[in-house]
């Protein structure tokens, strides 16, 4: 039985879907232009890893500060501030690339990561609360909107790359369009979600045990980390892997990323009924196995048709891991907000370690061989999947 009106929940769902779509468009817009940005900067693989480290640092600062700020302010202000960071990062990345200043691009990526990381926990807490209020699975669909945004951004990036459209104008236009979408959506979110009530100074203090002591929750957090690493590896490196590792031109490299984004979108939009039919644990195990197969084939097989099919397996496999595991964390015990926040932070560790580590490994053994590292992490997640079963 919903605790609020259905019309209010519907507006909230649409607002959250838009607020997930906007970062997806922004992210894919710069990812598909990564080869062009790399060429403008004249950066090596290791140097690009350091540039991408800006995204990691910003993400972790945002994600680690979001928990205390969420308790103090609630989700809506964090989401609003996060959207400002995401939107402002687009022209910063563009001008940094045009001026051939690596630090400026890294700073722009840090701003993007700060905005996305700062709002990620709040958005997932909002989505988990909508699931609680409505009694229906919503997080896979919500993350599907992010993947839809990456697909839209990837298609725009492919077209821009193919016609030689200016990176600067492209990214500035994305930022301008995102402003209106974010402003129209944030106002439909409730003000108090995730906010901790002020303590009564006269009441006895009863401190619950920290959620990080729950071993089962930590296993779920590892699944989130592994599947975020699988998704983030594609987001950060897939176009360059296609260009440098498989000999595709920049437009085709962007097209392969669009295939990945489309696969993620399809998997997430179809995921709700699949999870309800088969349960979280089997779906997560099969998803992780699919991602492992995709990563392995992209790494070892140098054949365009096989690589295209492997990217589909990779995208479908990575699609449900993050949202389904977060949903499982929220349902794993009391204090769901703290549980969702913890596993989201664990997932963002992938954004801190993944991009620079893959860049440094790729500098020595090649990007294709470096893919075996995230593959092993996702392989371990298969054996963690039973932790997501509902307790009786």
Secondary structure as GFF3:
##gff-version 3
##sequence-region A 1 392
A	DSSP	alpha_helix	6	31	.	.	.	ID=ss1
A	DSSP	alpha_helix	34	41	.	.	.	ID=ss2
A	DSSP	alpha_helix	45	73	.	.	.	ID=ss3
A	DSSP	alpha_helix	75	98	.	.	.	ID=ss4
A	DSSP	alpha_helix	102	134	.	.	.	ID=ss5
A	DSSP	alpha_helix	139	162	.	.	.	ID=ss6
A	DSSP	alpha_helix	167	186	.	.	.	ID=ss7
A	DSSP	three_ten_helix	211	213	.	.	.	ID=ss8
A	DSSP	alpha_helix	215	240	.	.	.	ID=ss9
A	DSSP	pi_helix	241	245	.	.	.	ID=ss10
A	DSSP	alpha_helix	246	246	.	.	.	ID=ss11
A	DSSP	alpha_helix	250	269	.	.	.	ID=ss12
A	DSSP	alpha_helix	271	278	.	.	.	ID=ss13
A	DSSP	alpha_helix	280	300	.	.	.	ID=ss14
A	DSSP	alpha_helix	304	319	.	.	.	ID=ss15
A	DSSP	alpha_helix	321	330	.	.	.	ID=ss16
A	DSSP	alpha_helix	336	365	.	.	.	ID=ss17
A	DSSP	alpha_helix	367	384	.	.	.	ID=ss18
A	DSSP	three_ten_helix	385	388	.	.	.	ID=ss19
###
